[in-house]
Amino acid sequence: MRHLREIFDDWLTRAAGIVFVLTVALVFFNIYSDLPEQYPVFGVFNFGMVPVLFVVGGIIFFLAILRS
């Protein structure tokens, strides 16, 4: 636990971890759930969030590189 606290000590690494977990969770949800197929507007929102999270993750990664 102490090792994780040292890794996620600033806002960029915390944001990167949160975006990564959200992206993985959303991809698994889209694969295994049939809710997006039953409700098309919900499905468009879910499938549209994956590229948005990838772009946000890329921006956070870029900022982290600039900071170090």
PDB file of N, CA, C and O in Angstrom:
ATOM      1  N   MET A   1       0.819  -1.193   0.000  1.00  0.00           N
ATOM      2  CA  MET A   1       0.000   0.000   0.000  1.00  0.00           C
ATOM      3  C   MET A   1       0.868   1.263   0.000  1.00  0.00           C
ATOM      4  O   MET A   1       0.533   2.257  -0.645  1.00  0.00           O
ATOM      5  N   ARG A   2       1.962   1.211   0.716  1.00  0.00           N
ATOM      6  CA  ARG A   2       2.849   2.367   0.775  1.00  0.00           C
ATOM      7  C   ARG A   2       3.468   2.644  -0.596  1.00  0.00           C
ATOM      8  O   ARG A   2       3.689   3.799  -0.962  1.00  0.00           O
ATOM      9  N   HIS A   3       3.747   1.572  -1.355  1.00  0.00           N
ATOM     10  CA  HIS A   3       4.320   1.726  -2.691  1.00  0.00           C
ATOM     11  C   HIS A   3       3.329   2.434  -3.623  1.00  0.00           C
ATOM     12  O   HIS A   3       3.726   3.293  -4.410  1.00  0.00           O
ATOM     13  N   LEU A   4       2.055   2.081  -3.536  1.00  0.00           N
ATOM     14  CA  LEU A   4       1.034   2.748  -4.349  1.00  0.00           C
ATOM     15  C   LEU A   4       0.887   4.216  -3.974  1.00  0.00           C
ATOM     16  O   LEU A   4       0.651   5.063  -4.835  1.00  0.00           O
ATOM     17  N   ARG A   5       1.026   4.510  -2.693  1.00  0.00           N
ATOM     18  CA  ARG A   5       0.940   5.903  -2.241  1.00  0.00           C
ATOM     19  C   ARG A   5       2.082   6.730  -2.816  1.00  0.00           C
ATOM     20  O   ARG A   5       1.895   7.906  -3.128  1.00  0.00           O
ATOM     21  N   GLU A   6       3.256   6.134  -2.959  1.00  0.00           N
ATOM     22  CA  GLU A   6       4.388   6.852  -3.542  1.00  0.00           C
ATOM     23  C   GLU A   6       4.213   7.064  -5.040  1.00  0.00           C
ATOM     24  O   GLU A   6       4.648   8.080  -5.581  1.00  0.00           O
ATOM     25  N   ILE A   7       3.576   6.107  -5.711  1.00  0.00           N
ATOM     26  CA  ILE A   7       3.372   6.245  -7.156  1.00  0.00           C
ATOM     27  C   ILE A   7       2.330   7.317  -7.451  1.00  0.00           C
ATOM     28  O   ILE A   7       2.555   8.182  -8.298  1.00  0.00           O
ATOM     29  N   PHE A   8       1.202   7.270  -6.768  1.00  0.00           N
ATOM     30  CA  PHE A   8       0.092   8.185  -7.025  1.00  0.00           C
ATOM     31  C   PHE A   8       0.136   9.381  -6.086  1.00  0.00           C
ATOM     32  O   PHE A   8      -0.842   9.676  -5.399  1.00  0.00           O
ATOM     33  N   ASP A   9       1.279  10.073  -6.061  1.00  0.00           N
ATOM     34  CA  ASP A   9       1.441  11.173  -5.120  1.00  0.00           C
ATOM     35  C   ASP A   9       1.021  12.524  -5.674  1.00  0.00           C
ATOM     36  O   ASP A   9       0.807  13.453  -4.894  1.00  0.00           O
ATOM     37  N   ASP A  10       0.893  12.675  -6.999  1.00  0.00           N
ATOM     38  CA  ASP A  10       0.456  13.955  -7.535  1.00  0.00           C
ATOM     39  C   ASP A  10      -0.810  13.764  -8.375  1.00  0.00           C
ATOM     40  O   ASP A  10      -1.254  12.640  -8.608  1.00  0.00           O
ATOM     41  N   TRP A  11      -1.373  14.873  -8.819  1.00  0.00           N
ATOM     42  CA  TRP A  11      -2.679  14.812  -9.489  1.00  0.00           C
ATOM     43  C   TRP A  11      -2.602  14.190 -10.876  1.00  0.00           C
ATOM     44  O   TRP A  11      -3.588  13.622 -11.346  1.00  0.00           O
ATOM     45  N   LEU A  12      -1.452  14.282 -11.544  1.00  0.00           N
ATOM     46  CA  LEU A  12      -1.335  13.688 -12.874  1.00  0.00           C
ATOM     47  C   LEU A  12      -1.353  12.170 -12.825  1.00  0.00           C
ATOM     48  O   LEU A  12      -2.024  11.535 -13.638  1.00  0.00           O
ATOM     49  N   THR A  13      -0.637  11.588 -11.897  1.00  0.00           N
ATOM     50  CA  THR A  13      -0.630  10.130 -11.824  1.00  0.00           C
ATOM     51  C   THR A  13      -1.959   9.598 -11.310  1.00  0.00           C
ATOM     52  O   THR A  13      -2.405   8.534 -11.739  1.00  0.00           O
ATOM     53  N   ARG A  14      -2.594  10.316 -10.405  1.00  0.00           N
ATOM     54  CA  ARG A  14      -3.936   9.903  -9.962  1.00  0.00           C
ATOM     55  C   ARG A  14      -4.934   9.964 -11.100  1.00  0.00           C
ATOM     56  O   ARG A  14      -5.743   9.053 -11.277  1.00  0.00           O
ATOM     57  N   ALA A  15      -4.876  11.043 -11.876  1.00  0.00           N
ATOM     58  CA  ALA A  15      -5.786  11.180 -13.019  1.00  0.00           C
ATOM     59  C   ALA A  15      -5.512  10.103 -14.056  1.00  0.00           C
ATOM     60  O   ALA A  15      -6.453   9.562 -14.637  1.00  0.00           O
ATOM     61  N   ALA A  16      -4.249   9.779 -14.304  1.00  0.00           N
ATOM     62  CA  ALA A  16      -3.915   8.731 -15.258  1.00  0.00           C
ATOM     63  C   ALA A  16      -4.437   7.376 -14.793  1.00  0.00           C
ATOM     64  O   ALA A  16      -4.944   6.597 -15.600  1.00  0.00           O
ATOM     65  N   GLY A  17      -4.317   7.095 -13.515  1.00  0.00           N
ATOM     66  CA  GLY A  17      -4.839   5.837 -12.977  1.00  0.00           C
ATOM     67  C   GLY A  17      -6.351   5.747 -13.082  1.00  0.00           C
ATOM     68  O   GLY A  17      -6.895   4.696 -13.421  1.00  0.00           O
ATOM     69  N   ILE A  18      -7.027   6.848 -12.792  1.00  0.00           N
ATOM     70  CA  ILE A  18      -8.488   6.868 -12.871  1.00  0.00           C
ATOM     71  C   ILE A  18      -8.958   6.694 -14.312  1.00  0.00           C
ATOM     72  O   ILE A  18      -9.896   5.941 -14.572  1.00  0.00           O
ATOM     73  N   VAL A  19      -8.313   7.385 -15.248  1.00  0.00           N
ATOM     74  CA  VAL A  19      -8.693   7.269 -16.661  1.00  0.00           C
ATOM     75  C   VAL A  19      -8.437   5.849 -17.161  1.00  0.00           C
ATOM     76  O   VAL A  19      -9.242   5.310 -17.920  1.00  0.00           O
ATOM     77  N   PHE A  20      -7.334   5.241 -16.748  1.00  0.00           N
ATOM     78  CA  PHE A  20      -7.044   3.872 -17.156  1.00  0.00           C
ATOM     79  C   PHE A  20      -8.102   2.906 -16.632  1.00  0.00           C
ATOM     80  O   PHE A  20      -8.599   2.068 -17.385  1.00  0.00           O
ATOM     81  N   VAL A  21      -8.445   3.012 -15.370  1.00  0.00           N
ATOM     82  CA  VAL A  21      -9.454   2.120 -14.787  1.00  0.00           C
ATOM     83  C   VAL A  21     -10.811   2.337 -15.451  1.00  0.00           C
ATOM     84  O   VAL A  21     -11.522   1.371 -15.728  1.00  0.00           O
ATOM     85  N   LEU A  22     -11.178   3.591 -15.711  1.00  0.00           N
ATOM     86  CA  LEU A  22     -12.448   3.865 -16.383  1.00  0.00           C
ATOM     87  C   LEU A  22     -12.477   3.301 -17.803  1.00  0.00           C
ATOM     88  O   LEU A  22     -13.497   2.763 -18.235  1.00  0.00           O
ATOM     89  N   THR A  23     -11.369   3.418 -18.527  1.00  0.00           N
ATOM     90  CA  THR A  23     -11.315   2.891 -19.892  1.00  0.00           C
ATOM     91  C   THR A  23     -11.454   1.374 -19.899  1.00  0.00           C
ATOM     92  O   THR A  23     -12.220   0.826 -20.692  1.00  0.00           O
ATOM     93  N   VAL A  24     -10.732   0.701 -19.035  1.00  0.00           N
ATOM     94  CA  VAL A  24     -10.808  -0.764 -18.974  1.00  0.00           C
ATOM     95  C   VAL A  24     -12.203  -1.209 -18.548  1.00  0.00           C
ATOM     96  O   VAL A  24     -12.756  -2.146 -19.124  1.00  0.00           O
ATOM     97  N   ALA A  25     -12.777  -0.548 -17.548  1.00  0.00           N
ATOM     98  CA  ALA A  25     -14.110  -0.911 -17.094  1.00  0.00           C
ATOM     99  C   ALA A  25     -15.157  -0.684 -18.181  1.00  0.00           C
ATOM    100  O   ALA A  25     -16.064  -1.499 -18.349  1.00  0.00           O
ATOM    101  N   LEU A  26     -15.036   0.401 -18.906  1.00  0.00           N
ATOM    102  CA  LEU A  26     -15.995   0.699 -19.968  1.00  0.00           C
ATOM    103  C   LEU A  26     -15.871  -0.287 -21.122  1.00  0.00           C
ATOM    104  O   LEU A  26     -16.885  -0.692 -21.692  1.00  0.00           O
ATOM    105  N   VAL A  27     -14.667  -0.678 -21.474  1.00  0.00           N
ATOM    106  CA  VAL A  27     -14.490  -1.669 -22.544  1.00  0.00           C
ATOM    107  C   VAL A  27     -15.082  -3.009 -22.133  1.00  0.00           C
ATOM    108  O   VAL A  27     -15.780  -3.640 -22.926  1.00  0.00           O
ATOM    109  N   PHE A  28     -14.816  -3.454 -20.912  1.00  0.00           N
ATOM    110  CA  PHE A  28     -15.392  -4.715 -20.451  1.00  0.00           C
ATOM    111  C   PHE A  28     -16.914  -4.633 -20.349  1.00  0.00           C
ATOM    112  O   PHE A  28     -17.610  -5.602 -20.653  1.00  0.00           O
ATOM    113  N   PHE A  29     -17.425  -3.494 -19.929  1.00  0.00           N
ATOM    114  CA  PHE A  29     -18.878  -3.316 -19.864  1.00  0.00           C
ATOM    115  C   PHE A  29     -19.497  -3.404 -21.251  1.00  0.00           C
ATOM    116  O   PHE A  29     -20.539  -4.035 -21.430  1.00  0.00           O
ATOM    117  N   ASN A  30     -18.854  -2.769 -22.238  1.00  0.00           N
ATOM    118  CA  ASN A  30     -19.369  -2.817 -23.603  1.00  0.00           C
ATOM    119  C   ASN A  30     -19.297  -4.213 -24.196  1.00  0.00           C
ATOM    120  O   ASN A  30     -20.137  -4.575 -25.020  1.00  0.00           O
ATOM    121  N   ILE A  31     -18.311  -5.002 -23.794  1.00  0.00           N
ATOM    122  CA  ILE A  31     -18.171  -6.362 -24.321  1.00  0.00           C
ATOM    123  C   ILE A  31     -19.215  -7.292 -23.706  1.00  0.00           C
ATOM    124  O   ILE A  31     -19.859  -8.054 -24.427  1.00  0.00           O
ATOM    125  N   TYR A  32     -19.388  -7.241 -22.397  1.00  0.00           N
ATOM    126  CA  TYR A  32     -20.190  -8.244 -21.710  1.00  0.00           C
ATOM    127  C   TYR A  32     -21.628  -7.839 -21.425  1.00  0.00           C
ATOM    128  O   TYR A  32     -22.438  -8.699 -21.077  1.00  0.00           O
ATOM    129  N   SER A  33     -21.972  -6.587 -21.555  1.00  0.00           N
ATOM    130  CA  SER A  33     -23.327  -6.145 -21.253  1.00  0.00           C
ATOM    131  C   SER A  33     -24.129  -5.997 -22.540  1.00  0.00           C
ATOM    132  O   SER A  33     -23.592  -5.614 -23.580  1.00  0.00           O
ATOM    133  N   ASP A  34     -25.415  -6.305 -22.456  1.00  0.00           N
ATOM    134  CA  ASP A  34     -26.273  -6.086 -23.611  1.00  0.00           C
ATOM    135  C   ASP A  34     -27.154  -4.853 -23.422  1.00  0.00           C
ATOM    136  O   ASP A  34     -28.073  -4.626 -24.210  1.00  0.00           O
ATOM    137  N   LEU A  35     -26.888  -4.063 -22.402  1.00  0.00           N
ATOM    138  CA  LEU A  35     -27.628  -2.816 -22.208  1.00  0.00           C
ATOM    139  C   LEU A  35     -27.412  -1.819 -23.346  1.00  0.00           C
ATOM    140  O   LEU A  35     -28.376  -1.187 -23.777  1.00  0.00           O
ATOM    141  N   PRO A  36     -26.175  -1.651 -23.854  1.00  0.00           N
ATOM    142  CA  PRO A  36     -26.013  -0.714 -24.976  1.00  0.00           C
ATOM    143  C   PRO A  36     -26.791  -1.124 -26.222  1.00  0.00           C
ATOM    144  O   PRO A  36     -27.174  -0.273 -27.024  1.00  0.00           O
ATOM    145  N   GLU A  37     -27.023  -2.417 -26.386  1.00  0.00           N
ATOM    146  CA  GLU A  37     -27.792  -2.869 -27.544  1.00  0.00           C
ATOM    147  C   GLU A  37     -29.291  -2.682 -27.319  1.00  0.00           C
ATOM    148  O   GLU A  37     -30.039  -2.465 -28.273  1.00  0.00           O
ATOM    149  N   GLN A  38     -29.726  -2.763 -26.087  1.00  0.00           N
ATOM    150  CA  GLN A  38     -31.152  -2.584 -25.789  1.00  0.00           C
ATOM    151  C   GLN A  38     -31.543  -1.114 -25.821  1.00  0.00           C
ATOM    152  O   GLN A  38     -32.646  -0.780 -26.252  1.00  0.00           O
ATOM    153  N   TYR A  39     -30.676  -0.250 -25.380  1.00  0.00           N
ATOM    154  CA  TYR A  39     -30.948   1.182 -25.320  1.00  0.00           C
ATOM    155  C   TYR A  39     -29.933   1.906 -26.221  1.00  0.00           C
ATOM    156  O   TYR A  39     -28.800   2.147 -25.805  1.00  0.00           O
ATOM    157  N   PRO A  40     -30.333   2.245 -27.433  1.00  0.00           N
ATOM    158  CA  PRO A  40     -29.369   2.794 -28.409  1.00  0.00           C
ATOM    159  C   PRO A  40     -28.696   4.097 -27.980  1.00  0.00           C
ATOM    160  O   PRO A  40     -27.512   4.287 -28.258  1.00  0.00           O
ATOM    161  N   VAL A  41     -29.409   4.990 -27.318  1.00  0.00           N
ATOM    162  CA  VAL A  41     -28.780   6.258 -26.905  1.00  0.00           C
ATOM    163  C   VAL A  41     -27.701   5.989 -25.854  1.00  0.00           C
ATOM    164  O   VAL A  41     -26.630   6.595 -25.884  1.00  0.00           O
ATOM    165  N   PHE A  42     -27.989   5.092 -24.944  1.00  0.00           N
ATOM    166  CA  PHE A  42     -27.009   4.680 -23.938  1.00  0.00           C
ATOM    167  C   PHE A  42     -25.810   4.016 -24.606  1.00  0.00           C
ATOM    168  O   PHE A  42     -24.672   4.234 -24.191  1.00  0.00           O
ATOM    169  N   GLY A  43     -26.055   3.208 -25.636  1.00  0.00           N
ATOM    170  CA  GLY A  43     -24.979   2.550 -26.364  1.00  0.00           C
ATOM    171  C   GLY A  43     -24.089   3.533 -27.098  1.00  0.00           C
ATOM    172  O   GLY A  43     -22.868   3.379 -27.114  1.00  0.00           O
ATOM    173  N   VAL A  44     -24.696   4.543 -27.706  1.00  0.00           N
ATOM    174  CA  VAL A  44     -23.899   5.570 -28.401  1.00  0.00           C
ATOM    175  C   VAL A  44     -23.020   6.301 -27.396  1.00  0.00           C
ATOM    176  O   VAL A  44     -21.849   6.569 -27.666  1.00  0.00           O
ATOM    177  N   PHE A  45     -23.583   6.622 -26.240  1.00  0.00           N
ATOM    178  CA  PHE A  45     -22.799   7.295 -25.203  1.00  0.00           C
ATOM    179  C   PHE A  45     -21.645   6.403 -24.742  1.00  0.00           C
ATOM    180  O   PHE A  45     -20.512   6.869 -24.624  1.00  0.00           O
ATOM    181  N   ASN A  46     -21.929   5.115 -24.480  1.00  0.00           N
ATOM    182  CA  ASN A  46     -20.882   4.205 -23.997  1.00  0.00           C
ATOM    183  C   ASN A  46     -19.780   4.002 -25.020  1.00  0.00           C
ATOM    184  O   ASN A  46     -18.597   4.115 -24.696  1.00  0.00           O
ATOM    185  N   PHE A  47     -20.164   3.702 -26.257  1.00  0.00           N
ATOM    186  CA  PHE A  47     -19.147   3.461 -27.277  1.00  0.00           C
ATOM    187  C   PHE A  47     -18.408   4.749 -27.639  1.00  0.00           C
ATOM    188  O   PHE A  47     -17.257   4.691 -28.071  1.00  0.00           O
ATOM    189  N   GLY A  48     -19.031   5.884 -27.475  1.00  0.00           N
ATOM    190  CA  GLY A  48     -18.373   7.162 -27.741  1.00  0.00           C
ATOM    191  C   GLY A  48     -17.415   7.583 -26.643  1.00  0.00           C
ATOM    192  O   GLY A  48     -16.501   8.371 -26.886  1.00  0.00           O
ATOM    193  N   MET A  49     -17.610   7.071 -25.446  1.00  0.00           N
ATOM    194  CA  MET A  49     -16.732   7.441 -24.331  1.00  0.00           C
ATOM    195  C   MET A  49     -15.358   6.789 -24.429  1.00  0.00           C
ATOM    196  O   MET A  49     -14.392   7.312 -23.873  1.00  0.00           O
ATOM    197  N   VAL A  50     -15.250   5.658 -25.126  1.00  0.00           N
ATOM    198  CA  VAL A  50     -13.952   4.968 -25.210  1.00  0.00           C
ATOM    199  C   VAL A  50     -12.909   5.837 -25.922  1.00  0.00           C
ATOM    200  O   VAL A  50     -11.824   6.028 -25.372  1.00  0.00           O
ATOM    201  N   PRO A  51     -13.184   6.376 -27.124  1.00  0.00           N
ATOM    202  CA  PRO A  51     -12.158   7.239 -27.729  1.00  0.00           C
ATOM    203  C   PRO A  51     -11.913   8.528 -26.954  1.00  0.00           C
ATOM    204  O   PRO A  51     -10.797   9.047 -26.946  1.00  0.00           O
ATOM    205  N   VAL A  52     -12.940   9.042 -26.309  1.00  0.00           N
ATOM    206  CA  VAL A  52     -12.764  10.249 -25.494  1.00  0.00           C
ATOM    207  C   VAL A  52     -11.790   9.970 -24.351  1.00  0.00           C
ATOM    208  O   VAL A  52     -10.908  10.782 -24.071  1.00  0.00           O
ATOM    209  N   LEU A  53     -11.948   8.827 -23.696  1.00  0.00           N
ATOM    210  CA  LEU A  53     -11.041   8.479 -22.604  1.00  0.00           C
ATOM    211  C   LEU A  53      -9.625   8.224 -23.111  1.00  0.00           C
ATOM    212  O   LEU A  53      -8.660   8.533 -22.412  1.00  0.00           O
ATOM    213  N   PHE A  54      -9.482   7.666 -24.311  1.00  0.00           N
ATOM    214  CA  PHE A  54      -8.141   7.487 -24.883  1.00  0.00           C
ATOM    215  C   PHE A  54      -7.479   8.835 -25.135  1.00  0.00           C
ATOM    216  O   PHE A  54      -6.291   8.998 -24.857  1.00  0.00           O
ATOM    217  N   VAL A  55      -8.216   9.786 -25.649  1.00  0.00           N
ATOM    218  CA  VAL A  55      -7.656  11.120 -25.910  1.00  0.00           C
ATOM    219  C   VAL A  55      -7.282  11.797 -24.597  1.00  0.00           C
ATOM    220  O   VAL A  55      -6.207  12.386 -24.489  1.00  0.00           O
ATOM    221  N   VAL A  56      -8.151  11.720 -23.611  1.00  0.00           N
ATOM    222  CA  VAL A  56      -7.861  12.313 -22.300  1.00  0.00           C
ATOM    223  C   VAL A  56      -6.630  11.655 -21.684  1.00  0.00           C
ATOM    224  O   VAL A  56      -5.785  12.336 -21.102  1.00  0.00           O
ATOM    225  N   GLY A  57      -6.529  10.340 -21.811  1.00  0.00           N
ATOM    226  CA  GLY A  57      -5.344   9.645 -21.305  1.00  0.00           C
ATOM    227  C   GLY A  57      -4.076  10.080 -22.018  1.00  0.00           C
ATOM    228  O   GLY A  57      -3.022  10.200 -21.394  1.00  0.00           O
ATOM    229  N   GLY A  58      -4.167  10.317 -23.320  1.00  0.00           N
ATOM    230  CA  GLY A  58      -3.013  10.802 -24.068  1.00  0.00           C
ATOM    231  C   GLY A  58      -2.595  12.188 -23.642  1.00  0.00           C
ATOM    232  O   GLY A  58      -1.402  12.477 -23.544  1.00  0.00           O
ATOM    233  N   ILE A  59      -3.567  13.051 -23.385  1.00  0.00           N
ATOM    234  CA  ILE A  59      -3.258  14.406 -22.920  1.00  0.00           C
ATOM    235  C   ILE A  59      -2.597  14.363 -21.545  1.00  0.00           C
ATOM    236  O   ILE A  59      -1.633  15.086 -21.291  1.00  0.00           O
ATOM    237  N   ILE A  60      -3.113  13.522 -20.670  1.00  0.00           N
ATOM    238  CA  ILE A  60      -2.514  13.402 -19.330  1.00  0.00           C
ATOM    239  C   ILE A  60      -1.094  12.855 -19.436  1.00  0.00           C
ATOM    240  O   ILE A  60      -0.193  13.316 -18.735  1.00  0.00           O
ATOM    241  N   PHE A  61      -0.895  11.867 -20.318  1.00  0.00           N
ATOM    242  CA  PHE A  61       0.446  11.320 -20.526  1.00  0.00           C
ATOM    243  C   PHE A  61       1.406  12.384 -21.035  1.00  0.00           C
ATOM    244  O   PHE A  61       2.542  12.477 -20.569  1.00  0.00           O
ATOM    245  N   PHE A  62       0.955  13.182 -21.986  1.00  0.00           N
ATOM    246  CA  PHE A  62       1.773  14.269 -22.524  1.00  0.00           C
ATOM    247  C   PHE A  62       2.134  15.279 -21.438  1.00  0.00           C
ATOM    248  O   PHE A  62       3.281  15.719 -21.354  1.00  0.00           O
ATOM    249  N   LEU A  63       1.165  15.643 -20.614  1.00  0.00           N
ATOM    250  CA  LEU A  63       1.442  16.575 -19.512  1.00  0.00           C
ATOM    251  C   LEU A  63       2.404  15.999 -18.498  1.00  0.00           C
ATOM    252  O   LEU A  63       3.240  16.718 -17.950  1.00  0.00           O
ATOM    253  N   ALA A  64       2.293  14.703 -18.244  1.00  0.00           N
ATOM    254  CA  ALA A  64       3.211  14.058 -17.313  1.00  0.00           C
ATOM    255  C   ALA A  64       4.637  14.054 -17.853  1.00  0.00           C
ATOM    256  O   ALA A  64       5.592  14.217 -17.095  1.00  0.00           O
ATOM    257  N   ILE A  65       4.781  13.866 -19.172  1.00  0.00           N
ATOM    258  CA  ILE A  65       6.117  13.903 -19.758  1.00  0.00           C
ATOM    259  C   ILE A  65       6.691  15.311 -19.679  1.00  0.00           C
ATOM    260  O   ILE A  65       7.867  15.488 -19.360  1.00  0.00           O
ATOM    261  N   LEU A  66       5.868  16.310 -19.968  1.00  0.00           N
ATOM    262  CA  LEU A  66       6.347  17.691 -19.878  1.00  0.00           C
ATOM    263  C   LEU A  66       6.733  18.069 -18.463  1.00  0.00           C
ATOM    264  O   LEU A  66       7.659  18.854 -18.257  1.00  0.00           O
ATOM    265  N   ARG A  67       6.036  17.519 -17.493  1.00  0.00           N
ATOM    266  CA  ARG A  67       6.308  17.882 -16.101  1.00  0.00           C
ATOM    267  C   ARG A  67       7.611  17.281 -15.596  1.00  0.00           C
ATOM    268  O   ARG A  67       8.295  17.884 -14.769  1.00  0.00           O
ATOM    269  N   SER A  68       7.956  16.097 -16.088  1.00  0.00           N
ATOM    270  CA  SER A  68       9.178  15.432 -15.594  1.00  0.00           C
ATOM    271  C   SER A  68      10.391  15.824 -16.369  1.00  0.00           C
ATOM    272  O   SER A  68      11.490  15.352 -16.076  1.00  0.00           O
TER     273      SER A  68
END
